[in-house]
Amino acid sequence: MGSDADVKPGTLLVAAPTLQDDNFSRAVVFVIHHHDEGTLGVVLNRPSGIPVHDVLPKWSELASEPQSLFVGGPVEQRTAICLAALRTGVDAGEFSNIVGVNGPVGLVDLDSDPDELAGQARGMRFFAGYAGWGKQQLAGEIDRGDWHVFPALPEDVIAPPDENLWARVLRRQGPPLAFLATHPGDVQLN
């Protein structure tokens, strides 16, 4: 399960199978910022069906398939956020328009010129809104068993939505956590 102490930029918050909040049921959240005042991340597995081109036309050609906006969370859904998984050997510090989050994953400045990043990223994902927790809020939710905390892989950020990212992340943890990947959610439906 983990604790709040395990949360840092570049970790995943994976919803427990029993978490029934509509915003976070079976969600995989990539943590972008975590500090004493709170935590900010984006839900990786909620495609919206809205083409990136309709919202950020100059960035659309760099969007990973499907080239649609993802719902990053329930907060500030008119705010666009972009994460890039950079190619091997490319360092976020080389660019003025990327803030490194963890390893090859960086937060992209969407006010910058997309041509600067052409060919530098393995993929980019665009999000509307984000998930946020106030001071000690996430710690309470982790202690209650709502979230599991795991390290992220760069591929998680750009995983196609047809893959069940939630189950895949749980399976790679090995037993006994891997068994949660087949949990029905509502045990009364079992």
Short mmCIF file of the C-alpha atoms (twelve columns), coordinates in Angstrom:
data_MODEL
# 
_entry.id   MODEL 
# 
loop_
_atom_site.group_PDB 
_atom_site.id 
_atom_site.type_symbol 
_atom_site.label_atom_id 
_atom_site.label_alt_id 
_atom_site.label_comp_id 
_atom_site.label_asym_id 
_atom_site.label_seq_id 
_atom_site.Cartn_x 
_atom_site.Cartn_y 
_atom_site.Cartn_z 
_atom_site.pdbx_PDB_model_num 
ATOM 1   C CA . MET A 1   0.000   0.000   0.000   1 
ATOM 2   C CA . GLY A 2   2.721   2.492   0.935   1 
ATOM 3   C CA . SER A 3   2.561   5.676   2.924   1 
ATOM 4   C CA . ASP A 4   2.614   9.393   2.251   1 
ATOM 5   C CA . ALA A 5   6.386   9.215   2.811   1 
ATOM 6   C CA . ASP A 6   6.619   7.025   -0.324  1 
ATOM 7   C CA . VAL A 7   4.919   9.674   -2.485  1 
ATOM 8   C CA . LYS A 8   7.232   11.820  -4.601  1 
ATOM 9   C CA . PRO A 9   7.222   13.254  -8.111  1 
ATOM 10  C CA . GLY A 10  7.195   10.377  -10.562 1 
ATOM 11  C CA . THR A 11  5.319   7.906   -8.395  1 
ATOM 12  C CA . LEU A 12  1.921   6.435   -9.163  1 
ATOM 13  C CA . LEU A 13  -1.127  6.513   -6.960  1 
ATOM 14  C CA . VAL A 14  -3.157  3.456   -7.898  1 
ATOM 15  C CA . ALA A 15  -6.733  3.419   -6.629  1 
ATOM 16  C CA . ALA A 16  -7.666  0.537   -4.381  1 
ATOM 17  C CA . PRO A 17  -10.319 -1.684  -5.991  1 
ATOM 18  C CA . THR A 18  -12.816 -0.600  -3.363  1 
ATOM 19  C CA . LEU A 19  -12.413 3.162   -3.979  1 
ATOM 20  C CA . GLN A 20  -15.808 4.131   -5.392  1 
ATOM 21  C CA . ASP A 21  -15.323 7.874   -6.024  1 
ATOM 22  C CA . ASP A 22  -16.372 8.405   -9.672  1 
ATOM 23  C CA . ASN A 23  -13.320 10.609  -10.310 1 
ATOM 24  C CA . PHE A 24  -10.879 7.988   -9.092  1 
ATOM 25  C CA . SER A 25  -12.413 4.533   -9.459  1 
ATOM 26  C CA . ARG A 26  -9.606  2.346   -10.879 1 
ATOM 27  C CA . ALA A 27  -7.546  5.470   -11.552 1 
ATOM 28  C CA . VAL A 28  -3.792  5.598   -12.004 1 
ATOM 29  C CA . VAL A 29  -2.486  9.034   -10.989 1 
ATOM 30  C CA . PHE A 30  1.007   10.213  -11.942 1 
ATOM 31  C CA . VAL A 31  2.351   12.512  -9.212  1 
ATOM 32  C CA . ILE A 32  3.866   15.724  -10.602 1 
ATOM 33  C CA . HIS A 33  4.372   17.694  -7.349  1 
ATOM 34  C CA . HIS A 34  4.387   16.559  -3.738  1 
ATOM 35  C CA . HIS A 35  5.381   18.723  -0.781  1 
ATOM 36  C CA . ASP A 36  4.190   19.643  2.716   1 
ATOM 37  C CA . GLU A 37  1.393   21.861  1.381   1 
ATOM 38  C CA . GLY A 38  -0.155  19.264  -0.902  1 
ATOM 39  C CA . THR A 39  0.069   17.010  -3.920  1 
ATOM 40  C CA . LEU A 40  -0.728  17.460  -7.615  1 
ATOM 41  C CA . GLY A 41  -0.986  14.756  -10.253 1 
ATOM 42  C CA . VAL A 42  -2.847  13.686  -13.371 1 
ATOM 43  C CA . VAL A 43  -5.025  10.643  -14.002 1 
ATOM 44  C CA . LEU A 44  -3.314  8.641   -16.753 1 
ATOM 45  C CA . ASN A 45  -6.158  6.351   -17.754 1 
ATOM 46  C CA . ARG A 46  -9.158  8.604   -18.555 1 
ATOM 47  C CA . PRO A 47  -9.271  9.543   -22.265 1 
ATOM 48  C CA . SER A 48  -11.916 12.146  -23.077 1 
ATOM 49  C CA . GLY A 49  -12.465 11.555  -26.777 1 
ATOM 50  C CA . ILE A 50  -11.806 15.268  -27.445 1 
ATOM 51  C CA . PRO A 51  -9.041  15.578  -30.053 1 
ATOM 52  C CA . VAL A 52  -5.938  17.470  -28.896 1 
ATOM 53  C CA . HIS A 53  -6.195  19.366  -32.192 1 
ATOM 54  C CA . ASP A 54  -9.495  20.928  -31.065 1 
ATOM 55  C CA . VAL A 55  -7.902  22.397  -27.935 1 
ATOM 56  C CA . LEU A 56  -4.164  22.724  -28.650 1 
ATOM 57  C CA . PRO A 57  -3.836  22.629  -32.454 1 
ATOM 58  C CA . LYS A 58  -0.148  23.515  -32.595 1 
ATOM 59  C CA . TRP A 59  0.688   20.561  -30.296 1 
ATOM 60  C CA . SER A 60  -1.581  17.926  -31.823 1 
ATOM 61  C CA . GLU A 61  1.010   16.270  -34.060 1 
ATOM 62  C CA . LEU A 62  3.167   15.499  -31.002 1 
ATOM 63  C CA . ALA A 63  0.339   13.829  -29.063 1 
ATOM 64  C CA . SER A 64  0.596   10.099  -28.439 1 
ATOM 65  C CA . GLU A 65  -2.131  7.858   -29.809 1 
ATOM 66  C CA . PRO A 66  -4.964  8.291   -29.398 1 
ATOM 67  C CA . GLN A 67  -4.452  11.937  -30.064 1 
ATOM 68  C CA . SER A 68  -7.118  12.914  -27.572 1 
ATOM 69  C CA . LEU A 69  -7.164  14.957  -24.420 1 
ATOM 70  C CA . PHE A 70  -7.218  12.952  -21.189 1 
ATOM 71  C CA . VAL A 71  -9.174  13.964  -18.095 1 
ATOM 72  C CA . GLY A 72  -6.357  14.677  -15.654 1 
ATOM 73  C CA . GLY A 73  -8.672  15.072  -12.699 1 
ATOM 74  C CA . PRO A 74  -11.593 16.988  -11.281 1 
ATOM 75  C CA . VAL A 75  -9.683  20.212  -10.509 1 
ATOM 76  C CA . GLU A 76  -9.370  23.123  -12.986 1 
ATOM 77  C CA . GLN A 77  -10.618 21.187  -16.005 1 
ATOM 78  C CA . ARG A 78  -10.051 24.225  -18.209 1 
ATOM 79  C CA . THR A 79  -6.323  23.981  -17.475 1 
ATOM 80  C CA . ALA A 80  -4.181  22.009  -19.939 1 
ATOM 81  C CA . ILE A 81  -1.182  20.031  -18.731 1 
ATOM 82  C CA . CYS A 82  1.273   18.085  -20.872 1 
ATOM 83  C CA . LEU A 83  3.696   15.346  -19.863 1 
ATOM 84  C CA . ALA A 84  6.441   14.147  -22.190 1 
ATOM 85  C CA . ALA A 85  8.311   10.857  -22.020 1 
ATOM 86  C CA . LEU A 86  11.655  11.834  -23.522 1 
ATOM 87  C CA . ARG A 87  13.761  9.579   -25.729 1 
ATOM 88  C CA . THR A 88  16.688  7.689   -24.237 1 
ATOM 89  C CA . GLY A 89  19.645  10.022  -23.781 1 
ATOM 90  C CA . VAL A 90  17.534  13.197  -23.919 1 
ATOM 91  C CA . ASP A 91  17.685  15.241  -20.709 1 
ATOM 92  C CA . ALA A 92  14.837  17.569  -19.681 1 
ATOM 93  C CA . GLY A 93  17.476  20.028  -18.435 1 
ATOM 94  C CA . GLU A 94  18.521  20.642  -22.053 1 
ATOM 95  C CA . PHE A 95  15.247  22.421  -22.774 1 
ATOM 96  C CA . SER A 96  13.860  25.699  -21.511 1 
ATOM 97  C CA . ASN A 97  10.292  24.480  -22.071 1 
ATOM 98  C CA . ILE A 98  10.402  21.285  -19.952 1 
ATOM 99  C CA . VAL A 99  10.550  20.910  -16.194 1 
ATOM 100 C CA . GLY A 100 11.874  17.487  -15.234 1 
ATOM 101 C CA . VAL A 101 9.523   15.489  -13.022 1 
ATOM 102 C CA . ASN A 102 11.395  12.202  -12.704 1 
ATOM 103 C CA . GLY A 103 13.885  10.556  -15.047 1 
ATOM 104 C CA . PRO A 104 12.824  10.970  -18.673 1 
ATOM 105 C CA . VAL A 105 9.376   12.360  -17.798 1 
ATOM 106 C CA . GLY A 106 8.898   16.117  -17.877 1 
ATOM 107 C CA . LEU A 107 6.184   18.744  -17.638 1 
ATOM 108 C CA . VAL A 108 5.940   20.731  -20.888 1 
ATOM 109 C CA . ASP A 109 5.342   24.488  -21.101 1 
ATOM 110 C CA . LEU A 110 2.441   24.674  -23.547 1 
ATOM 111 C CA . ASP A 111 3.118   28.365  -24.232 1 
ATOM 112 C CA . SER A 112 6.400   27.414  -25.894 1 
ATOM 113 C CA . ASP A 113 7.157   26.379  -29.478 1 
ATOM 114 C CA . PRO A 114 6.341   22.676  -30.054 1 
ATOM 115 C CA . ASP A 115 8.993   22.476  -32.792 1 
ATOM 116 C CA . GLU A 116 11.674  22.599  -30.063 1 
ATOM 117 C CA . LEU A 117 10.511  19.164  -28.883 1 
ATOM 118 C CA . ALA A 118 9.870   17.509  -32.240 1 
ATOM 119 C CA . GLY A 119 11.760  14.211  -32.304 1 
ATOM 120 C CA . GLN A 120 12.876  14.516  -28.675 1 
ATOM 121 C CA . ALA A 121 10.006  12.657  -27.007 1 
ATOM 122 C CA . ARG A 122 8.867   9.042   -27.261 1 
ATOM 123 C CA . GLY A 123 5.421   10.395  -26.617 1 
ATOM 124 C CA . MET A 124 3.405   13.205  -25.118 1 
ATOM 125 C CA . ARG A 125 0.103   13.118  -23.274 1 
ATOM 126 C CA . PHE A 126 -2.203  16.112  -22.839 1 
ATOM 127 C CA . PHE A 127 -4.568  16.475  -19.886 1 
ATOM 128 C CA . ALA A 128 -7.512  18.708  -19.021 1 
ATOM 129 C CA . GLY A 129 -7.452  19.380  -15.295 1 
ATOM 130 C CA . TYR A 130 -5.592  17.636  -12.526 1 
ATOM 131 C CA . ALA A 131 -6.005  15.805  -9.247  1 
ATOM 132 C CA . GLY A 132 -5.032  17.719  -6.138  1 
ATOM 133 C CA . TRP A 133 -4.835  17.056  -2.429  1 
ATOM 134 C CA . GLY A 134 -4.380  19.601  0.349   1 
ATOM 135 C CA . LYS A 135 -1.995  19.336  3.270   1 
ATOM 136 C CA . GLN A 136 -2.239  15.854  4.867   1 
ATOM 137 C CA . GLN A 137 -5.318  14.953  2.768   1 
ATOM 138 C CA . LEU A 138 -3.498  12.370  0.657   1 
ATOM 139 C CA . ALA A 139 -1.771  10.919  3.735   1 
ATOM 140 C CA . GLY A 140 -5.202  10.305  5.274   1 
ATOM 141 C CA . GLU A 141 -6.486  8.634   2.096   1 
ATOM 142 C CA . ILE A 142 -3.407  6.383   1.899   1 
ATOM 143 C CA . ASP A 143 -3.732  5.459   5.584   1 
ATOM 144 C CA . ARG A 144 -7.412  4.607   4.973   1 
ATOM 145 C CA . GLY A 145 -6.365  2.235   2.170   1 
ATOM 146 C CA . ASP A 146 -7.741  4.224   -0.783  1 
ATOM 147 C CA . TRP A 147 -4.408  4.362   -2.656  1 
ATOM 148 C CA . HIS A 148 -1.379  2.186   -3.340  1 
ATOM 149 C CA . VAL A 149 1.909   3.989   -4.042  1 
ATOM 150 C CA . PHE A 150 4.264   2.526   -6.658  1 
ATOM 151 C CA . PRO A 151 7.153   3.751   -8.818  1 
ATOM 152 C CA . ALA A 152 6.111   4.817   -12.318 1 
ATOM 153 C CA . LEU A 153 7.641   3.699   -15.582 1 
ATOM 154 C CA . PRO A 154 7.989   6.305   -18.359 1 
ATOM 155 C CA . GLU A 155 5.716   4.129   -20.537 1 
ATOM 156 C CA . ASP A 156 2.890   4.551   -18.008 1 
ATOM 157 C CA . VAL A 157 2.588   8.236   -18.949 1 
ATOM 158 C CA . ILE A 158 1.902   7.448   -22.603 1 
ATOM 159 C CA . ALA A 159 0.164   4.057   -22.275 1 
ATOM 160 C CA . PRO A 160 -2.633  3.558   -24.801 1 
ATOM 161 C CA . PRO A 161 -6.077  3.647   -23.183 1 
ATOM 162 C CA . ASP A 162 -6.995  0.264   -24.639 1 
ATOM 163 C CA . GLU A 163 -4.483  -1.280  -22.249 1 
ATOM 164 C CA . ASN A 164 -5.823  -1.706  -18.744 1 
ATOM 165 C CA . LEU A 165 -3.135  0.431   -17.083 1 
ATOM 166 C CA . TRP A 166 -4.679  -0.021  -13.630 1 
ATOM 167 C CA . ALA A 167 -4.465  -3.827  -13.808 1 
ATOM 168 C CA . ARG A 168 -1.070  -3.783  -15.527 1 
ATOM 169 C CA . VAL A 169 0.511   -1.658  -12.783 1 
ATOM 170 C CA . LEU A 170 -0.937  -3.907  -10.083 1 
ATOM 171 C CA . ARG A 171 0.218   -7.100  -11.866 1 
ATOM 172 C CA . ARG A 172 3.806   -5.926  -12.120 1 
ATOM 173 C CA . GLN A 173 3.977   -5.565  -8.311  1 
ATOM 174 C CA . GLY A 174 3.849   -9.345  -7.943  1 
ATOM 175 C CA . PRO A 175 1.829   -11.279 -5.360  1 
ATOM 176 C CA . PRO A 176 -0.144  -10.507 -3.278  1 
ATOM 177 C CA . LEU A 177 -0.850  -7.067  -4.851  1 
ATOM 178 C CA . ALA A 178 -1.036  -8.559  -8.346  1 
ATOM 179 C CA . PHE A 179 -4.185  -10.419 -7.302  1 
ATOM 180 C CA . LEU A 180 -5.983  -7.078  -6.881  1 
ATOM 181 C CA . ALA A 181 -5.901  -6.653  -10.679 1 
ATOM 182 C CA . THR A 182 -8.814  -9.089  -10.929 1 
ATOM 183 C CA . HIS A 183 -10.797 -7.626  -8.016  1 
ATOM 184 C CA . PRO A 184 -14.413 -6.937  -9.074  1 
ATOM 185 C CA . GLY A 185 -14.608 -3.628  -7.167  1 
ATOM 186 C CA . ASP A 186 -18.022 -4.256  -5.700  1 
ATOM 187 C CA . VAL A 187 -17.707 -7.666  -4.050  1 
ATOM 188 C CA . GLN A 188 -21.505 -8.018  -4.044  1 
ATOM 189 C CA . LEU A 189 -21.289 -8.332  -7.846  1 
ATOM 190 C CA . ASN A 190 -18.898 -11.272 -7.532  1 
# 
